[in-house]
Amino acid sequence: MGVCITGSESGLEICFNLPPMKQRCVALLGRRDEPTDAVEEYCQYLGAALEAQGISFELERIPWCELGWRKALAKMDRRVGRWKNDWVLVQYTALAWSRRGFPLRILGLVRFLRKYGVRCGVVFHDAQPYHGRRLVDHARRHLQIHTMREAVKLVDLAVLTVPREKARWLPASAQNVVFIPVGANLPSPETAWTMERSGQERPPTVAVFSLSPDRVGAEEVKAIAEGLGYVAKRIGRVRLVIVGRNAESAENLLRESFEGLDVELSLSGILAAEEVVRVLGKSDVLLFARGAISTRRGSAIAGIACGLPVVAKEGWETTAPITEAGVVLTEPGEQFGPSLMRVLGDPAYRAWLAERSRKAQQSHFSWHAIAQRYAAALRGREGP
């Protein structure tokens, strides 16, 4: 963009070709999740993509868990003054701002930011309150809903990771809300599209990316074992690859379940993101067992991003654009086996599903597409 200065006495016109100043945006993170922090990774991938949109994206973490809220905000006081008229996006999960999932403090944080004149937004990675039947679960759920509703009222922009109609807690009058699905926290997942998959030298391969902990994880492992057992009894040798969180804890139960069946089992813990792309790229289908699939399920979207068919449960959050990908849905209570069998036993059907996943990745789940939606939302909410 050219900037011209005209001298009134000399009549000379001097022009400078100055690059436009980048818009600055700060992602504000709470307590770090262990052993990996998916929200931090999300921000890193989003930030790289926003740079191409002319938006610089910085990450800041508020160490309230280590210092306490008072000292943490006092430490932030020196930084926030530099962000006047910039965007600050608070990254919301209930446990990021409270040890036990009572995140009321986030409202005070938003008010703290607003007094410095920043444009404030919140990204709801936890787009739903927590479940549970105990009295404490009811209290936690009530407070989470209250906190999310009040946060929407306080901020300039609220980003949902599920479509608006699926966030039933959202005030109907809210006009500052935009839906942007999450992407896969993987580098260049499109490179998996051209990798060689199963053939004469290798059996059909089912990949699972990440499991839940404790009793929920045990139920997921049981469903996976039933699905793979169903396939192995009908087509013979099949390979199961499980990577990511809680993968290794599933080994004993799986080996017991596969006794007498021709199932080759490979389990790895947390891998480098590049290695995850390689593992998924050499698989034929992703089995998503962590509840119902939706636009906020990054470990399911990893399969879509890598161009795989995905077999998953259908739930009340399951809607477009996730249904535009190559996703085979099972009803609640239905086994994964028949769907896996259909995908692995029909190469033409499998190729059609893979093509749908690739198109959905390009249109909806790539970081380029996500960054474009963020850029439009941020610029659309700017004041005079």
For each residue, the residues with C-beta under 8 A, 3 or more apart:
1: 17 18 19 20
2: 15 16 17 18
3: 15 16 17 18
4: 13 14 15 16
5: 13 14 15 16
6: 12 13 14
7: 10 11 12 13 14
8: 11
9:
10: 7
11: 7 8
12: 6 7
13: 4 5 6 7
14: 4 5 6 7
15: 2 3 4 5
16: 2 3 4 5
17: 1 2 3
18: 1 2 3
19: 1
20: 1 54
21:
22: 54 55 56
23: 54 55 56 86 87 378 379
24: 55 56 58 83 86 87
25: 50 55 56 57 58 86 87 88 89 378
26: 57 58 59 60 83 86 87 88 89
27: 43 46 47 57 58 59 60 89 91
28: 60 61 62 88 89 90 91 109 113
29: 32 37 39 40 43 59 60 61 62 91 96
30: 61 62 64 65 91 93 96 97 106
31: 64 65 95 96 97 99
32: 29 37 40 61
33: 36 37 38 39 40 93 95 96
34: 37
35: 245 270
36: 33 41 245 270
37: 29 32 33 34 40 41
38: 33 41 42 185 298
39: 29 33 42 43 91 93 96 125
40: 29 32 33 37 43 44 59
41: 36 37 38 44 45 185 273
42: 38 39 45 46 91 125 182 183 185 298
43: 27 29 39 40 46 47 57 59 91
44: 40 41 47 48 59
45: 41 42 48 49 183 185 367
46: 27 42 43 49 50 57 183 367 370 371 374
47: 27 43 44 50 51 57 58 59
48: 44 45 51 57 367
49: 45 46 52 53 367 368 370 371
50: 25 46 47 53 55 56 57 371 374 375
51: 47 48 54 55 56 57
52: 49 368 371
53: 49 50 371 372 374 375
54: 20 22 23 51 375
55: 22 23 24 25 50 51 371 374 375 378
56: 22 23 24 25 50 51
57: 25 26 27 43 46 47 48 50 51
58: 24 25 26 27 47
59: 26 27 29 40 43 44 47
60: 26 27 28 29 76 79
61: 28 29 30 32
62: 28 29 30 72 73 76 109
63: 66 67 72 75
64: 30 31 67 68 69 72 73 97 105
65: 30 31 99
66: 63 72
67: 63 64 71 72 75
68: 64 71 72
69: 64 72 73 105 108
70: 73 74
71: 67 68 74 75
72: 62 63 64 66 67 68 69 75 76
73: 62 64 69 70 76 77 109 112
74: 70 71 77
75: 63 67 71 72 78 79
76: 60 62 72 73 79 80 112
77: 73 74 80 81
78: 75 81
79: 60 75 76 82 83
80: 76 77 83 88 112 113 116 118
81: 77 78 84 116
82: 79
83: 24 26 79 80 86 88 116 118
84: 81 116 117 118
85: 117 118 119
86: 23 24 25 26 83 118 119
87: 23 24 25 26 118 119 120 121 157 378
88: 25 26 28 80 83 113 118 119 120 121
89: 25 26 27 28 121 122 123 157 159
90: 28 106 109 110 113 120 121 122 123 151 155
91: 27 28 29 30 39 42 43 96 122 123 125
92: 96 97 103 106 122 123 124 125 126 148 151
93: 30 33 39 96 97 125 126
94: 97 98 101 102 103 126 129 130 140 144
95: 31 33 98 99 101 103
96: 29 30 31 33 39 91 92 93 103
97: 30 31 64 92 93 94 103 105 106 109
98: 94 95 101 102 103 104 105
99: 31 65 95
100: 140
101: 94 95 98 130 140 144
102: 94 98 140 143 144
103: 92 94 95 96 97 98 106 143 144 147
104: 98 107 108 143 146 147
105: 64 69 97 98 108 109
106: 30 90 92 97 103 109 110 122 147 151
107: 104 110 111 147 150 151 154
108: 69 104 105 111 112
109: 28 62 73 90 97 105 106 112 113
110: 90 106 107 113 114 120 122 151 154 155
111: 107 108 114 115 154
112: 73 76 80 108 109 115 116
113: 28 80 88 90 109 110 116 118 120
114: 110 111 117 118 120 154
115: 111 112
116: 80 81 83 84 112 113
117: 84 85 114
118: 80 83 84 85 86 87 88 113 114
119: 85 86 87 88 156 157 381 382 383
120: 87 88 90 110 113 114 154 155 156 157
121: 87 88 89 90 155 156 157 158 159 378 381
122: 89 90 91 92 106 110 151 152 155 157 158 159
123: 89 90 91 92 159 161
124: 92 127 148 158 159 160 161 167
125: 39 42 91 92 93 161 182 296
126: 92 93 94 129 130 144
127: 124 160 161 162 166 167 296
128: 162 167 169 317
129: 94 126 140 141 144 145 148 169
130: 94 101 126 137 140 141 144
131: 137 141
132: 136 137 138 140 141
133: 137 138
134: 137 138
135: 138 139
136: 132 139 140
137: 130 131 132 133 134 140 141
138: 132 133 134 135 141 142
139: 135 136 142 143
140: 94 100 101 102 129 130 132 136 137 143 144
141: 129 130 131 132 137 138 144 145
142: 138 139 145 146
143: 102 103 104 139 140 146 147
144: 94 101 102 103 126 129 130 140 141 147 148
145: 129 141 142 148 149 169
146: 104 142 143 149 150
147: 103 104 106 107 143 144 150 151
148: 92 124 129 144 145 151 152 169 170
149: 145 146 152 153 169 170 171
150: 107 146 147 153 154
151: 90 92 106 107 110 122 147 148 154 155 158
152: 122 148 149 155 158 170 171 174 176 177
153: 149 150 171 174
154: 107 110 111 114 120 150 151
155: 90 110 120 121 122 151 152 158 176
156: 119 120 121 176 381
157: 87 89 119 120 121 122 176 178 377 378 381
158: 121 122 124 151 152 155 174 176 177 178
159: 89 121 122 123 124 177 178 179 180 374 377
160: 124 127 163 164 167 170 177 178 179 180
161: 123 124 125 127 179 180 181 182 295 296
162: 127 128 166 167 179 294 295 296 317
163: 160 166 167 179 295 319 320
164: 160 167 170 177 179
165:
166: 127 162 163 294 316 317 319
167: 124 127 128 160 162 163 164 170
168:
169: 128 129 145 148 149
170: 148 149 152 160 164 167 174 177
171: 149 152 153 174
172:
173:
174: 152 153 158 170 171 177
175:
176: 152 155 156 157 158 381
177: 152 158 159 160 164 170 174
178: 157 158 159 160 373 377
179: 159 160 161 162 163 164 295
180: 159 160 161 370 373 374 377
181: 161 295 296 301 321 322 364 365 370
182: 42 125 161 295 296 297 298 301 365 370
183: 42 45 46 298 301 305 365 366 367 370
184: 189 298 301 302 304 305 306 365
185: 38 41 42 45 273 298 302
186: 189 273 276 277 302 305 306
187: 273 274 277
188: 191 277
189: 184 186 192 277 280 302 305 306 307 361
190: 193 305 307 358 361 366
191: 188 194 195 277 281
192: 189 195 277 278 280 281 305 306 307 308
193: 190 281 306 307 358
194: 191
195: 191 192 278 281 282
196: 199 282
197: 205 281 282 283 284
198: 202 203 204 205 239 284
199: 196 202
200:
201:
202: 198 199 205 239 282
203: 198 236 237 238 239 264
204: 198 231 235 238 239 284 344
205: 197 198 202 238 239 240 241 282 283 284 285
206: 227 228 231 238 239 240 241 283 284 285 286 287 340 344
207: 241 242 243 279 280 283 285 286 287 303 308
208: 211 224 240 241 242 243 247 286 287 288 289
209: 242 243 244 276 280 286 288 299 300 302 303
210: 243 244 245 246 247 290 299
211: 208 217 220 221 242 244 245 246 247 249 250 289 290
212: 216 217 220 246 290
213: 216 217 245 246 249
214: 217 218
215: 218 219
216: 212 213 219 220
217: 211 212 213 214 220 221 246 249 250
218: 214 215 221 222 253
219: 215 216 222 223
220: 211 212 216 217 223 224 289 290
221: 211 217 218 224 225 250 253 254 289
222: 218 219 225 226 253 257
223: 219 220 226 227 289 335 336
224: 208 220 221 227 228 240 242 250 254 287 289 336
225: 221 222 228 229 253 254 257 258
226: 222 223 229 230 257 335 336 337
227: 206 223 224 230 231 287 311 335 336 337 340
228: 206 224 225 231 232 238 240 258 261 263 337 340
229: 225 226 232 233 257 258 261 263 337
230: 226 227 233 234 335 336 337 338 340 341
231: 204 206 227 228 234 235 238 337 340 341 344
232: 228 229 235 236 237 238 258 261 262 263
233: 229 230 261
234: 230 231 341 345
235: 204 231 232 238 341 344 345
236: 203 232 262
237: 203 232 262 263 264
238: 203 204 205 206 228 231 232 235 262 263 264 344
239: 198 202 203 204 205 206 263 264 265 266
240: 205 206 208 224 228 254 263 264 265 266
241: 205 206 207 208 266 267 268 279 283
242: 207 208 209 211 224 247 250 266 267 268
243: 207 208 209 210 247 267 268 269 270 271 276 279
244: 209 210 211 247 269 270 271 276 299
245: 35 36 210 211 213 269 270
246: 210 211 212 213 217 249 250
247: 208 210 211 242 243 244 250 267 268 269
248: 251 267 268 269
249: 211 213 217 246
250: 211 217 221 224 242 246 247 253 254 267
251: 248 254 255 265 267
252: 255 256
253: 218 221 222 225 250 256 257
254: 221 224 225 240 250 251 257 258 265 267
255: 251 252 258 259 265
256: 252 253 259
257: 222 225 226 229 253 254
258: 225 228 229 232 254 255 261 263 265
259: 255 256
260:
261: 228 229 232 233 258
262: 232 236 237 238
263: 228 229 232 237 238 239 240 258
264: 203 237 238 239 240
265: 239 240 251 254 255 258
266: 239 240 241 242
267: 241 242 243 247 248 250 251 254
268: 241 242 243 247 248 271 279
269: 243 244 245 247 248
270: 35 36 243 244 245
271: 243 244 268 275 276 279
272: 275 276
273: 41 185 186 187 276 277
274: 187 277 278
275: 271 272 278 279
276: 186 209 243 244 271 272 273 279 280 302
277: 186 187 188 189 191 192 273 274 280 281 306
278: 192 195 274 275 281 282
279: 207 241 243 268 271 275 276 282 283
280: 189 192 207 209 276 277 283 286 302 303 306 308
281: 191 192 193 195 197 277 278 306
282: 195 196 197 202 205 278 279
283: 197 205 206 207 241 279 280 286 308
284: 197 198 204 205 206 308 309 343 344 350
285: 205 206 207 303 308 309 310 311 340 343 344 350
286: 206 207 208 209 280 283 300 302 303 306 308 309 310 311
287: 206 207 208 224 227 310 311 312 336 340
288: 208 209 293 297 299 300 303 310 311 312 313
289: 208 211 220 221 223 224 312 313 336
290: 210 211 212 220 297 299 300
291: 297 313 315
292: 312 313 314 315 316 317 318 332
293: 288 297 300 310 312 313 314 315 318 322 327 329
294: 162 166 297 300 315 317 318 319 322
295: 161 162 163 179 181 182 301 317 319 321 322
296: 125 127 161 162 181 182 317
297: 182 288 290 291 293 294 300 301
298: 38 42 182 183 184 185 301 302
299: 209 210 244 288 290 302
300: 209 286 288 290 293 294 297 303 304 310 312 322
301: 181 182 183 184 295 297 298 304 305 322 365
302: 184 185 186 189 209 276 280 286 298 299 305 306
303: 207 209 280 285 286 288 300 306 308 309 310 357
304: 184 300 301 307 308 310 322 325 326 327 357 360 361 365
305: 183 184 186 189 190 192 301 302 357 361 365 366
306: 184 186 189 192 193 277 280 281 286 302 303 357
307: 189 190 192 193 304 354 357 358 361
308: 192 207 280 283 284 285 286 303 304 326 354 357
309: 284 285 286 303 326 327 328 343 350 353 354 357
310: 285 286 287 288 293 300 303 304 325 326 327 328 353 357
311: 227 285 286 287 288 327 328 330 336 339 340 343
312: 287 288 289 292 293 300 318 327 328 329 330
313: 288 289 291 292 293 329 330 331 332
314: 292 293 318 329 330 331 332
315: 291 292 293 294 318 332
316: 166 292
317: 128 162 166 292 294 295 296
318: 292 293 294 312 314 315 322 323 329
319: 163 166 294 295 322 323
320: 163 323 324
321: 181 295 324 325 360 363 364 365
322: 181 293 294 295 300 301 304 318 319 325 327 360
323: 318 319 320 327 329
324: 320 321 356 359 360 363 364
325: 304 310 321 322 356 357 359 360 361 365
326: 304 308 309 310 352 353 354 355 356 357 360
327: 293 304 309 310 311 312 322 323 353 357
328: 309 310 311 312 339 342 343 353
329: 293 312 313 314 318 323 339
330: 311 312 313 314 334 335 336 339
331: 313 314 334
332: 292 313 314 315
333:
334: 330 331 338
335: 223 226 227 230 330 338
336: 223 224 226 227 230 287 289 311 330 339 340
337: 226 227 228 229 230 231 340 341
338: 230 334 335 341 342
339: 311 328 329 330 336 342 343
340: 206 227 228 230 231 285 287 311 336 337 343 344
341: 230 231 234 235 337 338 344 345
342: 328 338 339 345 346 349
343: 284 285 309 311 328 339 340 346 349 350 353
344: 204 206 231 235 238 284 285 340 341 350
345: 234 235 341 342
346: 342 343 349 350
347: 350 351
348: 351 352
349: 342 343 346 352 353
350: 284 285 309 343 344 346 347 353 354
351: 347 348 354 355
352: 326 348 349 355 356
353: 309 310 326 327 328 343 349 350 356 357
354: 307 308 309 326 350 351 357 358
355: 326 351 352 358 359
356: 324 325 326 352 353 359 360
357: 303 304 305 306 307 308 309 310 325 326 327 353 354 360 361
358: 190 193 307 354 355 361 362
359: 324 325 355 356 362 363
360: 304 321 322 324 325 326 356 357 363 364 365
361: 189 190 304 305 307 325 357 358 364 365 366
362: 358 359 366 369
363: 321 324 359 360 369
364: 181 321 324 360 361 369
365: 181 182 183 184 301 304 305 321 325 360 361 369 370
366: 183 190 305 361 362 369 370
367: 45 46 48 49 183 370 371
368: 49 52 371 372
369: 362 363 364 365 366 372 373
370: 46 49 180 181 182 183 365 366 367 373 374
371: 46 49 50 52 53 55 367 368 374 375
372: 53 368 369 375 376
373: 178 180 369 370 376 377
374: 46 50 53 55 159 180 370 371 377 378
375: 50 53 54 55 371 372 378 379
376: 372 373 379 380
377: 157 159 178 180 373 374 380 381
378: 23 25 55 87 121 157 374 375 381 382
379: 23 375 376 382
380: 376 377
381: 119 121 156 157 176 377 378
382: 119 378 379
383: 119
384:
